Amino acid sequence: MSKVKPVPDEYPRVTPYLHVQGAAEAIEFYKSVLGASERGRMAGRDGSGVGHAELEIGDSMIMLSDEAPEMNAYAPGHFGGTPVSLHVYVEDVDAVFAAALAAGAKSLSEVVDQFYGDRSGTFEDPWGHKWHVSSHIEDVLPEEMEQRAAAQAQG
């Protein structure tokens, strides 16, 4: 038997795994809004739904499946929401944010220029996951960032 790498070349070290109610629809949402491409999909244990899928977003990946209570894999709604959010850098944050809202996402914070050099906004997708989307618009030195943060805190 040949020796394999413990971390396969085509996988990042950290990969979020999302559980949703309606994974097939979520996959289409992530494709249309975030430009995801589908690497693969397997049906659930009973042959229906999505038991496992892998999506690439730029050089990153997310895995997802339909909720599977028998495996303790619950969607955010089971817990009344999610304490976890995902951050994605995109080329045009305003366009991505608008596409997310048009596809059924809920705005949690509108897109604005941030003191740290990003233009960012946050939405909740129709399955309860929170996404921060950003475009980097300015390189800000640490000293300047501290001054801007202090000024913002003072209002």
TORSE-298891 format. One record per residue: chain; x, y, z of N, C-alpha, C in turn; residue in one letter. Coordinates in Angstrom, 2 decimals. Example, Ala and Ser with C-alpha at 12.3 -4.5 7.8 and 13.67 -1.06 7.14 Angstrom:
   c      n.c1      n.c2      n.c3     ca.c1     ca.c2     ca.c3      c.c1      c.c2      c.c3   r
   A     13.19     -5.69      7.80     12.30     -4.50      7.80     13.20     -3.30      7.80   A
   A     12.85     -2.25      7.08     13.67     -1.06      7.14     12.90      0.03      7.87   S
***
This chain:
   c      n.c1      n.c2      n.c3     ca.c1     ca.c2     ca.c3      c.c1      c.c2      c.c3   r
   A      0.85     -1.18      0.00      0.00      0.00      0.00      0.89      1.24      0.00   M
   A      0.61      2.16     -0.88      1.42      3.37     -0.94      1.03      4.33      0.18   S
   A      2.02      5.10      0.60      1.79      6.09      1.65      1.10      7.32      1.05   K
   A      0.07      7.80      1.72     -0.63      8.99      1.27     -0.35     10.13      2.23   V
   A     -0.54     11.35      1.76     -0.34     12.53      2.59     -1.48     12.64      3.60   K
   A     -1.18     12.99      4.85     -2.23     13.14      5.85     -3.17     14.30      5.53   P
   A     -2.68     15.31      4.84     -3.51     16.42      4.38     -3.43     16.41      2.86   V
   A     -4.51     16.00      2.17     -4.46     15.93      0.71     -4.16     17.28      0.09   P
   A     -3.44     17.27     -1.03     -3.06     18.52     -1.70     -4.26     19.38     -2.05   D
   A     -5.36     18.77     -2.44     -6.49     19.55     -2.94     -7.45     20.03     -1.84   E
   A     -7.05     19.89     -0.56     -7.90     20.32      0.55     -7.17     21.31      1.44   Y
   A     -7.83     22.40      1.83     -7.22     23.31      2.80     -7.22     22.67      4.19   P
   A     -6.43     23.17      5.07     -6.36     22.60      6.42     -7.64     22.82      7.20   R
   A     -8.28     23.94      7.03     -9.53     24.23      7.74    -10.63     24.39      6.71   V
   A    -11.69     23.61      6.86    -12.81     23.66      5.93    -14.11     23.71      6.72   T
   A    -14.86     24.81      6.64    -16.16     24.84      7.31    -17.09     23.78      6.74   P
   A    -17.88     23.17      7.61    -18.86     22.18      7.19    -20.22     22.69      7.63   Y
   A    -21.08     23.03      6.67    -22.39     23.61      6.95    -23.47     22.55      6.83   L
   A    -24.40     22.57      7.76    -25.58     21.70      7.69    -26.78     22.61      7.49   H
   A    -27.63     22.26      6.53    -28.77     23.10      6.17    -30.00     22.23      5.92   V
   A    -31.14     22.86      5.94    -32.36     22.21      5.49    -32.59     22.70      4.07   Q
   A    -32.29     21.86      3.11    -32.39     22.25      1.70    -31.04     22.47      1.08   G
   A    -30.14     21.49      1.21    -28.77     21.65      0.73    -28.69     21.88     -0.78   A
   A    -29.53     21.23     -1.55    -29.48     21.43     -3.01    -29.73     22.88     -3.36   A
   A    -30.71     23.50     -2.71    -31.00     24.91     -2.94    -29.87     25.79     -2.43   E
   A    -29.28     25.42     -1.30    -28.16     26.19     -0.75    -26.98     26.17     -1.71   A
   A    -26.71     25.01     -2.31    -25.61     24.91     -3.27    -25.83     25.89     -4.43   I
   A    -27.04     25.95     -4.94    -27.33     26.88     -6.04    -27.18     28.33     -5.59   E
   A    -27.58     28.65     -4.37    -27.41     29.99     -3.80    -25.93     30.35     -3.75   F
   A    -25.10     29.46     -3.20    -23.68     29.74     -3.08    -23.01     29.85     -4.45   Y
   A    -23.48     29.10     -5.42    -22.96     29.23     -6.78    -23.30     30.59     -7.36   K
   A    -24.57     30.98     -7.26    -24.98     32.23     -7.90    -24.51     33.47     -7.16   S
   A    -24.43     33.42     -5.85    -24.06     34.61     -5.06    -22.56     34.72     -4.86   V
   A    -21.91     33.62     -4.50    -20.49     33.66     -4.14    -19.57     33.11     -5.23   L
   A    -20.15     32.68     -6.34    -19.33     32.15     -7.43    -18.73     30.79     -7.12   G
   A    -19.36     30.04     -6.22    -18.86     28.71     -5.87    -18.94     27.77     -7.06   A
   A    -18.04     26.81     -7.08    -18.12     25.72     -8.05    -18.21     24.42     -7.28   S
   A    -18.99     23.51     -7.79    -19.24     22.26     -7.11    -18.18     21.23     -7.46   E
   A    -17.50     20.70     -6.45    -16.49     19.66     -6.66    -17.10     18.28     -6.67   R
   A    -18.16     18.11     -5.90    -18.78     16.80     -5.83    -19.98     16.81     -4.90   G
   A    -20.83     15.80     -5.08    -22.04     15.69     -4.27    -22.43     14.23     -4.16   R
   A    -22.82     13.83     -2.95    -23.32     12.48     -2.72    -24.70     12.58     -2.08   M
   A    -25.55     11.65     -2.43    -26.90     11.61     -1.85    -26.81     11.17     -0.38   A
   A    -27.89     11.46      0.35    -27.97     11.04      1.74    -28.05      9.53      1.86   G
   A    -27.98      9.05      3.09    -27.97      7.60      3.36    -29.18      6.89      2.76   R
   A    -30.33      7.57      2.74    -31.53      6.94      2.19    -31.67      7.18      0.69   D
   A    -30.64      7.76      0.10    -30.66      8.02     -1.34    -31.27      9.34     -1.73   G
   A    -31.76     10.09     -0.75    -32.36     11.39     -1.06    -31.54     12.51     -0.45   S
   A    -31.84     13.73     -0.87    -31.15     14.89     -0.32    -29.67     14.88     -0.63   G
   A    -28.94     15.69      0.13    -27.49     15.79     -0.02    -26.84     15.28      1.26   V
   A    -26.13     14.17      1.14    -25.41     13.62      2.28    -24.07     14.29      2.49   G
   A    -23.48     14.75      1.39    -22.19     15.44      1.46    -21.96     16.14      0.13   H
   A    -21.49     17.38      0.20    -21.10     18.12     -1.00    -19.88     18.96     -0.68   A
   A    -19.11     19.25     -1.71    -17.93     20.10     -1.57    -18.01     21.20     -2.61   E
   A    -17.83     22.44     -2.14    -17.86     23.61     -3.01    -16.56     24.38     -2.87   L
   A    -16.03     24.84     -3.98    -14.85     25.71     -3.97    -15.33     27.15     -4.15   E
   A    -14.76     28.02     -3.33    -14.98     29.46     -3.46    -13.59     30.07     -3.52   I
   A    -13.17     30.45     -4.71    -11.79     30.90     -4.89    -10.85     29.77     -4.54   G
   A     -9.90     30.04     -3.63     -8.96     29.00     -3.22     -9.38     28.33     -1.92   D
   A    -10.63     28.52     -1.53    -11.17     27.94     -0.30    -12.23     26.91     -0.61   S
   A    -12.68     26.24      0.42    -13.70     25.22      0.24    -14.66     25.25      1.42   M
   A    -15.91     24.90      1.13    -16.87     24.58      2.18    -17.45     23.21      1.85   I
   A    -17.77     22.49      2.88    -18.50     21.24      2.73    -19.88     21.48      3.31   M
   A    -20.87     20.76      2.80    -22.20     20.93      3.35    -23.04     19.69      3.12   L
   A    -24.11     19.61      3.93    -25.04     18.50      3.81    -26.40     18.96      4.29   S
   A    -27.39     18.16      3.97    -28.70     18.37      4.58    -28.59     18.02      6.06   D
   A    -29.43     18.65      6.86    -29.50     18.33      8.27    -29.73     16.83      8.43   E
   A    -29.03     16.21      9.39    -29.16     14.77      9.64    -29.16     14.54     11.16   A
   A    -30.32     14.70     11.79    -30.37     14.56     13.25    -29.82     13.24     13.77   P
   A    -29.96     12.16     12.99    -29.45     10.87     13.43    -27.92     10.86     13.54   E
   A    -27.27     11.87     12.94    -25.82     12.00     13.00    -25.41     13.24     13.80   M
   A    -26.34     13.82     14.53    -26.11     15.06     15.28    -25.63     16.19     14.37   N
   A    -26.14     16.23     13.15    -25.80     17.28     12.18    -27.04     18.15     12.00   A
   A    -27.07     19.26     12.71    -28.24     20.12     12.73    -27.98     21.45     12.02   Y
   A    -29.02     21.95     11.37    -28.98     23.27     10.76    -29.11     24.34     11.86   A
   A    -28.72     25.59     11.57    -28.78     26.64     12.59    -30.15     26.80     13.26   P
   A    -31.23     26.59     12.50    -32.56     26.76     13.07    -32.84     25.86     14.26   G
   A    -32.19     24.72     14.32    -32.37     23.79     15.43    -31.94     24.43     16.75   H
   A    -30.97     25.33     16.68    -30.41     25.98     17.86    -30.90     27.41     18.03   F
   A    -31.81     27.83     17.17    -32.28     29.22     17.23    -31.33     30.19     16.56   G
   A    -30.43     29.71     15.74    -29.46     30.56     15.04    -28.08     29.94     15.14   G
   A    -27.10     30.63     14.61    -25.73     30.12     14.64    -24.80     31.13     15.31   T
   A    -23.87     30.64     16.14    -22.87     31.54     16.73    -21.65     31.72     15.82   P
   A    -21.63     31.01     14.69    -20.48     31.03     13.79    -20.81     31.84     12.56   V
   A    -19.84     32.59     12.07    -20.03     33.29     10.80    -18.82     33.01      9.92   S
   A    -19.03     33.19      8.63    -17.97     32.94      7.66    -17.61     34.27      7.00   L
   A    -16.33     34.44      6.70    -15.86     35.65      6.03    -15.33     35.28      4.66   H
   A    -15.76     36.03      3.64    -15.31     35.77      2.28    -14.88     37.08      1.63   V
   A    -13.67     37.10      1.10    -13.23     38.23      0.28    -13.73     38.01     -1.14   Y
   A    -14.31     39.04     -1.72    -14.85     38.99     -3.08    -14.35     40.20     -3.86   V
   A    -14.44     40.12     -5.18    -13.97     41.22     -6.02    -14.87     42.44     -5.91   E
   A    -16.20     42.26     -5.83    -17.15     43.37     -5.81    -18.17     43.13     -4.71   D
   A    -17.87     43.60     -3.51    -18.72     43.34     -2.35    -20.13     43.87     -2.54   V
   A    -20.27     45.01     -3.18    -21.62     45.58     -3.37    -22.47     44.69     -4.27   D
   A    -21.88     44.17     -5.33    -22.62     43.30     -6.24    -22.98     41.97     -5.56   A
   A    -22.04     41.40     -4.82    -22.30     40.13     -4.13    -23.38     40.32     -3.08   V
   A    -23.31     41.39     -2.32    -24.30     41.66     -1.28    -25.69     41.83     -1.90   F
   A    -25.77     42.59     -2.97    -27.05     42.79     -3.66    -27.58     41.46     -4.20   A
   A    -26.71     40.63     -4.76    -27.13     39.33     -5.28    -27.64     38.44     -4.15   A
   A    -26.99     38.49     -2.99    -27.43     37.70     -1.85    -28.84     38.11     -1.42   A
   A    -29.07     39.41     -1.31    -30.39     39.89     -0.90    -31.45     39.52     -1.94   L
   A    -31.10     39.66     -3.20    -32.04     39.31     -4.27    -32.37     37.83     -4.27   A
   A    -31.44     37.00     -3.77    -31.64     35.55     -3.73    -32.27     35.08     -2.42   A
   A    -32.68     36.02     -1.57    -33.40     35.65     -0.36    -32.65     35.81      0.95   G
   A    -31.43     36.32      0.92    -30.69     36.54      2.16    -31.25     37.76      2.89   A
   A    -30.96     37.83      4.18    -31.39     38.95      5.02    -30.17     39.77      5.40   K
   A    -30.25     41.10      5.22    -29.15     41.98      5.58    -29.03     42.07      7.10   S
   A    -27.82     41.83      7.61    -27.55     42.01      9.04    -26.79     43.30      9.28   L
   A    -25.95     43.69      8.32    -25.31     45.01      8.34    -24.98     45.37      6.90   S
   A    -25.36     46.58      6.54    -25.18     47.05      5.16    -23.69     47.18      4.83   E
   A    -23.40     47.19      3.57    -22.02     47.33      3.10    -21.55     48.77      3.34   V
   A    -20.44     48.90      4.05    -19.84     50.21      4.32    -18.32     50.08      4.32   V
   A    -17.65     51.21      4.14    -16.19     51.25      4.24    -15.82     51.13      5.73   D
   A    -14.87     50.25      6.03    -14.46     50.01      7.41    -13.11     50.68      7.69   Q
   A    -12.87     50.98      8.95    -11.64     51.68      9.34    -10.39     50.87      9.04   F
   A    -10.51     49.58      8.92     -9.34     48.71      8.72     -9.01     48.47      7.25   Y
   A     -9.74     49.13      6.34     -9.37     49.08      4.93    -10.21     48.18      4.05   G
   A    -11.27     47.61      4.60    -12.18     46.78      3.81    -13.51     47.49      3.63   D
   A    -14.21     47.15      2.59    -15.61     47.54      2.41    -16.37     46.25      2.66   R
   A    -17.24     46.23      3.69    -17.82     44.98      4.17    -19.29     45.12      4.51   S
   A    -19.98     44.00      4.44    -21.36     43.89      4.89    -21.61     42.47      5.35   G
   A    -22.71     42.26      6.06    -23.03     40.94      6.59    -24.46     40.58      6.25   T
   A    -24.64     39.33      5.77    -25.99     38.84      5.52    -26.16     37.46      6.13   F
   A    -27.42     37.11      6.36    -27.77     35.75      6.78    -28.40     35.07      5.59   E
   A    -27.85     33.92      5.20    -28.42     33.23      4.05    -29.76     32.59      4.43   D
   A    -30.53     32.15      3.46    -31.85     31.60      3.77    -31.83     30.35      4.66   P
   A    -30.65     29.80      4.94    -30.53     28.60      5.77    -29.99     28.91      7.15   W
   A    -29.82     30.21      7.45    -29.42     30.62      8.79    -27.95     30.83      9.03   G
   A    -27.11     30.73      7.99    -25.68     30.96      8.17    -25.35     32.42      7.91   H
   A    -24.45     32.98      8.73    -24.04     34.37      8.61    -22.77     34.46      7.75   K
   A    -22.80     35.39      6.81    -21.68     35.60      5.90    -21.24     37.06      5.96   W
   A    -19.95     37.27      6.25    -19.34     38.61      6.11    -18.68     38.60      4.74   H
   A    -19.04     39.55      3.90    -18.40     39.67      2.59    -17.66     40.99      2.53   V
   A    -16.47     40.95      1.97    -15.61     42.12      1.95    -14.82     42.22      0.66   S
   A    -14.51     43.46      0.30    -13.51     43.75     -0.72    -12.49     44.65     -0.05   S
   A    -11.22     44.31     -0.19    -10.16     45.14      0.39    -10.00     46.37     -0.49   H
   A    -10.11     47.54      0.11    -10.06     48.78     -0.68     -8.88     49.69     -0.33   I
   A     -8.20     49.38      0.79     -7.12     50.27      1.22     -6.19     49.52      2.17   E
   A     -4.90     49.67      1.98     -3.93     49.14      2.94     -3.76     50.19      4.04   D
   A     -3.98     49.78      5.27     -3.92     50.70      6.40     -2.83     50.24      7.36   V
   A     -1.90     51.13      7.66     -0.83     50.81      8.60     -1.41     50.61     10.00   L
   A     -0.79     49.77     10.83     -1.32     49.50     12.17     -1.57     50.75     13.01   P
   A     -0.66     51.72     12.94     -0.83     52.95     13.74     -2.09     53.71     13.30   E
   A     -2.27     53.81     11.98     -3.44     54.49     11.43     -4.71     53.73     11.80   E
   A     -4.65     52.41     11.77     -5.81     51.59     12.10     -6.23     51.84     13.56   M
   A     -5.25     51.92     14.46     -5.55     52.20     15.87     -6.22     53.57     16.02   E
   A     -5.71     54.57     15.31     -6.29     55.92     15.37     -7.72     55.91     14.85   Q
   A     -7.94     55.24     13.74     -9.28     55.17     13.16    -10.25     54.43     14.08   R
   A     -9.78     53.35     14.68    -10.63     52.58     15.60    -11.01     53.43     16.80   A
   A    -10.06     54.17     17.35    -10.33     55.04     18.49    -11.32     56.14     18.10   A
   A    -11.14     56.73     16.93    -12.05     57.77     16.47    -13.46     57.22     16.27   A
   A    -13.56     56.02     15.74    -14.87     55.40     15.53    -15.55     55.10     16.86   Q
   A    -14.77     54.66     17.85    -15.33     54.34     19.17    -15.88     55.58     19.85   A
   A    -15.27     56.75     19.58    -15.71     58.00     20.18    -16.96     58.54     19.50   Q
   A    -17.24     57.99     18.31    -18.45     58.39     17.58    -18.25     59.61     16.81   G
***
